[in-house]
Amino acid sequence: MTGVIVIGAGVVGLSAALTLQARGISVTVIDREGPAAGASAGNAGAFAFTDILPLASPGLMKKAPKWLLDPLGPLSIPPAYALQIAPWMFRFWRACAPSRVGASTAAQTALMDLSKGALEPFLAATGTEGMLRKKGNLQVYESEAEFRASLPGWQARADHGIEFHHMTPAEMATLQPGLSPRFIHGTFTPGWYSIADPKLYTEALADRFRANGGRLEIAEVLALRPVDGGVEVLAQGQSFTADQVVLAAGAFSHRIARTLGEKIPLETERGYNTTLPGTAFDLRVQVTFGGHGFVVSPLSTGVRVGGAVELGGLNLPPNYKRSEAMLKKAQAFLPGLNPTGGVQWMGFRPSLPDSLPAIGRARATGRVTYAFGHGHLGLTQSVGTARLVADLVTGQTPAIDLTPFNPQRF
């Protein structure tokens, strides 16, 4: 019987596996495709520690009707999926109540603070510290009204001690030359870190996990079954048994949790991007075009243009017109951008209605720990989540209050 099985070889699962190894536990990781095969490969590469405001918020609800009218806009729901996602959308709408947003922001802040504090020691322990960048993030605004609408969010960050600087067009041009003059305001957050390339980082974590003696199996997990003294993991054509299991399979996690009798409302924010060659633009800092729902990120492997939210589930085919629409906007916003030679990508962000992940034990057995549903923040919160998972598995008091992240809260 293996010590612990971690299901999922994305950044959350591998961070948890390495943290458990550091506590002297034998770990096997099982993944349906292998390391960095999902959202961990194609995300924007940001440790967005200042991004404490939940996606479910009154501000988003004000923008949503306009956005939903544009099938290629920042938020879309394919007609073929509208009926299926209706219950999730109702929960999302309820989570936008101001009282709930305040509680979600406090919980998000606690997880962000834990993750930021644990990040650099984790990178040093895994030999990946050379991949960390601390260049910050610039959010830009096209109108006075858009900037004014952002100020309550910045006040909420200020209340939590987050540093930021509002900028004039001249200051923005110094920080990031080549921005279109249409952007008349900007806000820079220096505490927003990034990784050289998220796929390479996740693969490096897998290499370190194996070097530490960990096993990585390629198999699609179909079900979990409590047995005497452990948990049986049923996969296609084989099974594994462990003392404990950590479920960190991203957007596919709810299917596996359902085999334990739990119906967790996990949905899929399908994200799109195009990664251009590094010569496409002299990008010095990650730039967020919040009014249009996408970012442009400088990676060691190129310039990544991506973001937006398509609530379309796991089975519909990709709509790469969304990638093309963001790239076209990026050309207008960064007039010197060369749009040729790019590689398109679509991935699944696992999201819960209140924008908080599920971190805690399964109802059916305390030997299964859930760690999924991080939405846009899987990379950002990976190391903090790993610390919490290791606390739960080893029977220690978690570093923060896990009540807001209770998988059964729905």
N, C-alpha and C positions, 0 to 999 in steps of 0.2 A: 504494500500500500504506500503510494507516494505521499510525501508530506502535504504539499499544497499544489493544486492545479489552478492555473490562471487561464481563463478562456478569453482569448483576445491578444493579439500581438501588435496592437496599436500602441500609441505613446502612453496611454493610461495603463494598459495591461502590462507592458514591459517595465514601466516605472514601478508599478506595484511589485512585479516579480523581483526586480533588483533590490528593492527596499526590504522585501522579505528575505532574500538571500543574505543581505547585510545583517539580519538578525539571526542568522544561523539556520535558516529553514531550507529544506530541499524543495525545489520548485520545478514543475513542468509547465510549460506554456503550450496551449493548443490553439491553433488558428485555422480558419477555413482556407486561407490562401497563403499566409506567411506574413512576415514583418512588414509594416507600413503599407499594407495593400489597400487601405481605405482612406478615411479622411486624414489620417496622419501623414499621408504622402502629399496631398494637394492643398493643404491649408495655407494661410497667409504668412505663417512662420512667426507669429507674434506671441510674446508673453504679455498679454494685455492686462496687466495688473491694475491699471486705473479704470478698467471697463467694468465698474461695479453696478451699473444700472441695468436692471433686467430688460430683456427684449419685450416682455409683457409689461407694458406701461401705458399710461394715458397718452403720452406723446406719440407712441406708435399707432394707437387707435385713431388719433386725429389724421395721421398720414395715410393709414391703410386704405380707406375708400378710394382715394386718388391713385394710389399705387396699384391697387387691384384692377383698375380700369386698363392698365397697360400690361399686356401679356408678357412683355419683355422687361418690365420694370423691376424695382427693388424687391417687390413682394408679389408673388403670383400663386394661384391655385389652379392647376389644370382642370378643366371641366370634368374630365373622366375620374377625377379623384375628389371632387367637391363633397359629394354625399358621404364618402367614407371618412373624411377628416372633420365633418361637422361636430361630432362630440368633443374632439380635441380642441377645436376652435372655441366652443362654448366654455371649456375650462380655461383656455387662454384669455378669453374676454373677462371672466371672473377674476383672474389673476391680475388684471390691469387696474383693479380698484386701488385707490391711493393707500389705504391701510395695508393692503397686501404688498404693494410695491415697496413700502417702507420696510416691512419685515424681510422681504426678499433681498433688498439692498444691504441690510445689515448682515444677513447670512452670507451673501456673496462677498461682502467686504472681509468677513472673518476668514473665508476660504482663500481669498486672494492674498491676504496678509500672511497666512500660513504658507501658501505656495511660494510667495516671493522670498520669505525667509529661508525656506528649505532648498530653493533652487540652486544657488551657487555651491553649497556643500555637496549636493547630489551630483552636479556636473563635475566637480573635482573628484568625487569618488568613482565616477564612471569614465573618467578620462575625456570628457566632452566639453570641458570649460572653454577650449579654444573656439568653439562654435557660437558662443554667446556674443551678442552685440547690444550695445546700449546707446542707440542713436535716437530714441524717442519716436514720437508720432505727431504728425501735423494734421489737424482736422480743419477743413476749409469750408467757407460759407459764401454763397453767391449774392445774398441780399442782407440788408439790415434786419428784416423780419426773421430770416432763418437764424441769424446770429442771436437775436434777442430770444428766440424760442429755445435756444440751447442753454441759456444762462441758468435756469433752475437746475439743470443737470450738473453744470459746473459748480453751482453752490453746494449741491449734495456731495460732490467730490471734495470740495473745500472743507465741508463739515467732517469728513473722514480723514483729513490731513493729507490729501493728495495734491501734489504740486503741479501747477500748470501756468502757462503764460499766454494771455491774449496778445495777438500780433497784428500789426498794421501790414498793408501790402508790401511796403518796403522791407519790413523785417522778414516777412515770408519769403521774399525774393532772395534775401541774403541766405536764409536757411536752405531753401530749395529753389534754385534758379530754374526758369523755364515754365513756371505756372502761368496759366492764362490770366489776364487782368480782370476777367469776370469775377474772380474771387476777391472780395473786398475785406473779409475778415478771416482770421485763422486762430487756432488755439493749439499750442505746443505742450505736450506732456512728456517731460524727460524721463519719467519712470516707466515708460513703455519700452520693454526690451524685445529682442527678436533673436531667432536662431538662424544660422547661416543658410540652412536648407532643412525643412522639417522631415523630408524623406530620409536624407542622409543621417540626420540626428537619430531618428527612430531605428534605422538600420544599425547605427553604431551602438545603440542600447542593446539590440539583439545580439550583436557580436560580443559585447561585454557580458551579457547574461550567459551565453554559451561558454565563454572563457572562464566564467566562475563555476562551471560545472552544471549549468542548467540544461534541460532537455527542451527542444522545441519541436512539436509534432504538427504536421499538416493534416487536419481532419475537420470535417464539418460536424460540430456538436449538434445533436438533435434533441437531447433531453438530459435532465438531471434526475436522479432518484436517490433519496436517502436510504442508506443501508446501515446495518449495525456498525457503529464506530466510525462512520464516514459517509462519503457520497460517491455514487456511481455516475460516471460521465459516459453517456451513450453517444457514440459517433457512428458515422456510416461504416459498417463492416467491422467495427471494433469497439471496445469499451475500456475505460480507465477507472481506477478507484483511488480516492485520496482521502486523507483525514479531513481536509477542508477544500473548498472551491471558491475562487474569486471570479465573478461573472463581470467581465469588462469587454464585451463583444460589440460595443458601439451600437449602431442602429439596429443590429440583429438581436440585441440582448433580450428584448421583451418576448421574442418568440421562445427563447430558452426558458425564461422565467415562467412562462405560461405552463410549462410542463411540471412546475411545482405548484400549480394552482393559483398563480398570481396574474392579475390582469393590470399591468402597469401601462399607462397611456403614453407610451413612447412613440414619437413621430419622427419623420425624416425631413429635415431642412436640406434639400438638395442644393449644393453650392457649385458654382461654375467658375472656371478661370481659364486664362490663356497665359502661358509662360513664354515670354519673348527672350531672345538672346540678351546677354548683359550689355551689349553695345546699343540696345534699342533707345536708351535714354540715360542721361547722367542723373540717376535717382539717388539722392543722398540720405533720404529719410522716408519712412513709410508715410504715405499720404492717404487720408481717409476722406472720401467724397460722400459724407453722410446723407446729403439730400438725394443721392442717387444710389445709395446702398452698396458701394463697393470701395475697395482699397487698391492701391498700387504699392507693391512691396519690393524692396531691393534684396535679392537673394544671392548667394554665392554662385548659383546656377542660372541666374537670369533675372528678368524683371517680370513679376507676376501681377496680372490684372485680374482681380476676381472678387467674388462676394455674392451679394443678393440672396434671396430666400425663395425657393420654389417648394411649396408644400405638396409634394407629389408622390410620397411613398417610395417603396423599394423596387417596384416592378415596372413602372412606366419607362419607356426608352428615354435617353437624354435628349434635351432640346438645346442643341449647341448654338441656336440663334441667340440664346441668352449670353453666351460667351462673346459672340460677335457684337452684340449690342453694347456690352460694357467696354469692349476694346474700341469701338467707334467713339464712345463718349470720352475714353481716355485720350484719344487723339485730339479731341477738341479741348480738353482740359490741360493737356501737356503738349502744346503745338509741335514740339520737336520730336515727339515719339515716333519711332519707326515701327509700324505694325506688322512687318513681315517676319516670317520664320518662326511663328509661334506654335506652341503645342497646346491643344485644348484638353480640358479635364472636367469631369463631373464626379462629385463624391457626396456621401451621405453624412450629414451632421445629426447625431442622435439628440433629440430635444424633447423636454417635458414642458407641460403648459405654463409652469411658473418660472421657467428659465433657470431652475436649480437642478443639479444632478441628483440621482438616487445613490446615496452612500449609506449602507447599513445592511443588516442581516435579513435574509429571507424569512417570511412568516412560517414556512413549512419546516425549516431547520436552521438552527444557529450555526451550522457548519458551512452555509453558503453566504458569502458576502457580495453584495451588489456594488458596482462602481461604474455607472454609465449615465448617459443623458446630459452631457456637458455642453451640448449645443455648439456655439462658436468658440467655446473656451476649453476644449479638451487639452490642447498643448499647454495653455496658460495654467490650468489647475491640475496638471498631471502629477507633479511632484507632491503637492499638498494632499491630493487624493491618495497617492501611494502611502503617505505617512499615516493617514487615517485608516486605510485598509490594513496596514501592518499592525496598527494598534488593535483593531478589532480581532484580527486573526490570532494575535498573541495574548489577547485578554487584558490588554492595558486600557486605561482610561483614554478615550480619544482626545487629541490635542485641542479640539474645539467642540462646541455643542452640536451634535448631529441631528437634533430634533427637526430643524428645517429641511434636512435632506432625507428624512425617513422615507424609504421606498413605498411604504404603505400609506402615505399622507393623502393619497387620492381616493 
